[in-house]
Amino acid sequence: MQRREFFKHAAVLASGAAIGSPFTGSAAGADAMPARRSYPYHGRPDDYAEFRVIEPGRVIQKIETFNQGMFAIVRVTTADGQEGYGQIATYETEISVLTLHRKIAPLVLGKDPADIDAIVDHCIDANHKFPWSFVCRALGGVDTAIWDLYGRLRQKPVAELLGGKVRPLPAYGSSMSRTISPEDEAARLVKLRDEHGFRGFKIRVAQENGHDRDAAPGRSEKIIPTVRKALGDAIALKADANSGFTPPRAIAIGRIMEDHGYDHYEEPCPYWELEWTAEVAAALKIPVAGGEQDNDLAQWRRMIRMNAVDIVQPDVLYVGGITRAWRVGLLARQAGKTVVPHSANHSLVTLFTLHLLAATPNAGPMMEWSIEAGGVNQQATQLFSPKPFVKDGMAHFEAGPGWGIKINPEWLKAAAYQKSERKV
């Protein structure tokens, strides 16, 4: 109850605080004064001020996609030849690319790129018959390309355009494996701690969407103390259940985490069952995290208001881009909650997340950094340069214009190409 009272008190304090970005207004809570309550659309906090990063006057002429394997790069070009690069979320990218050219590009071509809030909101409104998942993934590719365009035009990193500064950020090593034994996982994390200086790690418990099943009998109960014992008390530990439990089992596992000093319990219940997750959060002292799959900003508002989570985890490319992820962060700040975005692979999503967190006043103490070497991360090595890296537990990234990177031209040449262009 003390933890709940803290968040309640923090929400009252935050309701009168100004957000620390030159492009946003105050974060006065919608419920602070019922007599003047407003009804802002698309997850906008009260007094939200739209982004105005560049001067109006340009027109988006062309949107191109480059699709290869698990990745799809988006290039936005204005009528005067200015460009920006973004990325669609990984996995099933062919569907997202098709959605982009059919359901997003016709709504964006001919628009002024300066009007980013109006563009992303129009894409959601116009797709009310086809909401969320692939629409938001496609939109995320366009939104991140427009933010890169902004940075190139202003000759500043996106982090600075959002009101922050490029700097090393603390990172925790995030395991994606449930097939590894508790003993082998513990040994692997010790090695990574010693090699890269990670001061925190996240492990996997439960089975993904497991209906109270575990990846192996008793694995969750065993891995929690095994990893703590191997790493010692100085390392921050977290665990992700990936929608694996009903509330009674989630609470029981959460109490084991509490006994062993874990500080972050992610997605304990099916993410769409907000009431289940809220029940778990109310029963435990350990902060509950979630939201990586969520892309409906009204659902985000509900999740935050009902205290289903203490730590919000929007994925920049699932939620629809930087603009919408920023709004999630503002909603969380109103309620006194921290932001630790989902960034589970080494494609551009980790870079986008670094820029976002570098400007987020209520960012959590560490960002997610995948420790897996194969699969999507192996394929991402050929995608762009220079790449972010971890040294002494800190994630480093470049301070160049926009995203500060160059997409590999050979990768682009080998990719499947599609184009949507404005008719003049």
N, C-alpha and C positions, 0 to 999 in steps of 0.2 A: 504493500500500500504506500510505503514511503516513496518508492520509485514512481508510482502513478501520480502521487501528489507533486513530485518534482516536475514531471512533464506538464502537468496541468498548470503549475506556477510558471514554468518556462514559456508556455503558450501565451499566457497573459502578458508577460514581459515582452515577448517577440511581437505581439500584436501592435505595439506602438513604435517598433523600431524600424528605421529606414534600411532597406537592403543596400549593401555596399557595392553597387554597380552604377555607373553613370547613366545606364539606359533603363533603370527600373525605378518605379516610385516607391512609396512607403509600403510596408507589409501589414497595414492595419487589418486585423482579423475581421472576417465577414460576420462573426457572431459577437464581436466585442460590444456593439451597440445595436441591438435588434431593431430599434426604431429607424435606423438608416441602412439596414441591410440591403446589399445589392446582389445581383444575380449574374456574375461574370461568366462568360462562355469559355469553354476549352481550357479549364484549369487555371485561368488567370486569377491571381489573388486580387483582392480589392486594391484600387489605386495602382494597378499594373500599368506601367508606361511602355508602349511598344518600342522595340529596338529601332534606332535610327543610326546605323553605323556608317553608311555612305550617303551622299547626297542623291536625291532622286534624279531621274533623267535618262537612265539606260533601259534597254529592253532585252529580255531573255530571248535569244534567237534560236538556240539549238541545245538539245539535251541528248547526249550520246552515252551508251553503255558498252562496257567491255567485260564479257563474262567468261570465266575460265575456272573450272573446278568448283571450289567452294566460295569463290570470290566474284564480286561484280563491282567494278569501278564506274562511277558516274562523272561525266564531264559536262559542265554547264558553260555555255558561251553566250556572251551578249552580242548585240548587233554591231558594236564597235570593236569586237574581237577580244574582249577580256575573258579570261577563263578561270574556272575553279574546279577542283577535284574532290569528290566525296566517295563514299562506299555504301553499298547496300549490306544489310546484315548477312552473315554467312549462313550456309545451308539452304537448299532448295532455291538457289539464286535464280534459276531459269524462270520460276514462277514469279518471283519478285520483279525481275526484269520485264516480263510480259505485263505485269500489273503497272509498272512505271510507265511504259509506253502507251498503254491503253487508258489507264485511269488517273494518272498523275500528270504526265507531260502535256496533254491538251489543256489542262487547267493552269499550267505554269508558263507555257510559251506565250510571249507577248506581254508578260507582266514585268513591272519594274522590280529588279532584284532588291532594291532598297526596302521594299515592303515585305520583309520576311514574315512578320506576324500574320499579315493579311493573306499571304500566300499559303502558309501551312494551315491556317484555319479554313480557308476556302477549299483546300484539298480534302479536309475531313468532312466539312459540310456537304460538299458535292458528292461524296461517296457514302452517304448515310445508308444506302442499301447494301454496301459492301464494307462494313466497318472493320477496323483494327488490323490484325496480323499483317497480311501481305500489303495492304494499303499503307500502313505505317512503315513497314520495311522499305517500300519503294520511296515513300516520302523522305525517310531518313537519308537515303542516298542523295536526293536533290538538296535537302536542307544543308547537309554537311558540305556539299559542293558550293553552295552559295556562301557559306561562312568562309570557305577557302578563298573564294572570289573577293570577299570583303577584305581579308587579310592581305591579299596580293595588291589590291587597289590602295589600301592604306599603308602598305609596307610594315605591317605589324602582325605578331602572332595572334591567333584567335583568343588565347588566354588574356592578352592585353585588351582586346576589343570587348571582352566580357568584364573588364575591370580588375583583372588579376595580373600575375607576372609569371613568366616561365621560370621555374626553379625546380630543383630536385624535390620529389615528394616521397614520403615513407610508403613502402609497399609490403604487403604480406604475400607469402608464397601460397598459391591456391592449388591444391591437389584436385584432380578431376577423376581419380580412380577409386572404384569400389572393388576391383578384382585383386588389388594388392592386399597382402595380409597385414594385420596390425603391426607385427614386428618389422616387416620389411618397410612399411610406410614410415614408422618411427626412425629407422636407420636412414632412409632416404632424406627425411626432413633434417636430421642432424647434419648430414653431409652438405645439404644446400645451405643450411645456416652457416656452416663453417666456410663454405666457398663464396657465398654472396652476401653474407651479413644480414639476412632476413631476421627481423625482430618479431615476426608473427607468421603464423601459418593457418590455413583452413583445411580441414579434413572432411571426408564424406561419411555420413552415417545413413542408416535406412537403405532401402532400395528406392530408386526413382519411381514416384507414383506407386509405392510399394504396398499399399493397403495393409500397413503394419508388418510387412515382411522385411527381412534384412537381406543384404547381399549374400551373407553366409550366416548360419545360425550363431547368434550371440555376438556377431561382429561389432555392432554399435557399442554394446556394453564393454567390450574388450578394448577397442581402439582408443576410446576416450582416455582412460588412465594410462594406457601403454605409451601413447604419444606424449602425454604430460610428463611421465617419469623420465622418458628419454631426453626431452628438451629442457627440463627444469622449469622453475617458476618464473624466470625472467622473460620468457617468450610468450607473447600474446597468442592465444589459441581460439579458433573458431570452428564451427562445424555446420555442414549444410546437409539437410535431409531431403532436399529436392521433392517436396510434396509427399513425403513417404509415410506419414503417421496420422492416425486419428488423435484427438486431443489427449485421451488418457495415456497412450503410449508416448506421445510427444512430451508430455509433462514428466513422465518417469525418466526418459532419456535426458531431458533438460536438467533434471535435478542431479543426475550423475555429472553433467557438465559443470553445474554450479559447485559441486563438491570438489572438482578438480580445476577450478579457477578459469573456466572458459568465459569469453567476453562477448560472444556473438553467436546466436543460434538462428540459422537461416532456413526459411521456408519449411517449418516443421510439419505443416499440414498442406493438403492440396490448395494451391494458391488461390483458387477461385472460391474456396470456402472461407471467406473473411471472418465469419463468426467463430469458426473453429480456431483460426490463428489468434484471434482476439482472446479466446478462452485460455489458450496457452500463454500468451503474453501476460494476462492478468494473474496467472498462477505462479509465474516464475520471476526471479530476480534478474536472471541473465537477460540482456537486451535481445529482443526478437527482431530479425531482419527479414525483408522480403520486398517483392515488387518487380523482380527482373523480367517477369513475363508480361507485366501489365502495361497496356498502352492506351487505355481509356482514361483520360484525365479526370473525368467525373468519378470513376472508380478509385482513382488515386485520392481524390478528396475524401471519399467515404472511408477508405482504408486509414487515412491519417486521422480523421476526426474520431473514428471509433477506437483508436489506439490498437489497431490490429498489429502494427509494427512499431518498433522504436527507432529502427534504422531503415531508411528508405533506399532502395537499390534499383533505380531506373537503368535500363540499358539504352544508351544513346541511340543505337540503331534499331532496337525493337520499338521504342516509344515514338519514333518519328523524327529524330534529329536533335541537334543542340537546343533549338528554340523550345521545344516541348520538354526536354529533359530539364532545362533551366526552370521552367514553370513548376515542375515537380519539386525541385529544390526549394523554391520560394514557398510553396505550400508546406513543405516540411519545416522550414525555418519558422513560419508562423506558429507551429505547434511545438517548437523546441526540440525538433528531431534532427539527427545527423544524416548526411548523404554519403553513401558508399556505393557508387554505381557498379552494376554488373559489367565486367570486362574480362571475359573468360577465354580469350584467345589473342594471338599476337598480330592479327590483322590491324587495320586502321582504328578499330574500335578502342583499343587500349590508348592510342595516341589521342583520339577525340576525348577520352575520359580524362587523361592527364590535363589537357587544356581546360576542360570543364571544371575539374577539381581545383586547379590553380586559381580559379576566380570565385569559387563557391565559399561564402562565409561560414556555412555550417557543414563543411566537409568533415568526414570522419577522420580518425587519426591515421589510417592506412588505406591505400587503394589496393584493389585486387590485381594480382600478377600471376598468370598461369605458369606452373612449373613443368608442364608436360612438354616433351621435346618432339614428339611425332605428330602425325595426323595434320590437323589444320595449322598448327604452329610450324610444322616443317614446311608446308606449302607456302606459308606467309613469308618465309625468308626471301622469296623471289619477288615479292610484291612491290616493295618500296624501300627507299633509303633516304637519309640515315634512320636507323631504327632506335627506338628507346631501349635502354638497358638498365639493369640493376647493379649497383655497386654499393657496398657497405649498407645494404638494406634500403637504399634510396633509388627511386626510378628517375632516370635522367632523360630529357628530351630536348630537341633543338628549338632555338628561339627565332627561326626564320619567319618570313611572311606567311600568313595563313597557317597551314598545318606544318610548315617548315620542312617539307619532304618533297621528293620527286618520285613519281610512279615509274617503275622500270619500263622503258620504252619497248624492250623485247617482250616483256609480259603483255603489254598492250597489243603488239603486233600479232601475238599468238592467240589472242582472245576472240571469242565470237562478238561481232560488232553489230549494233543497231543504232539507228538515229531517228529522233523526232525533231522536225524543224518547222519554224513558223513560216507560213506562206506570206510573201510580201506582195 
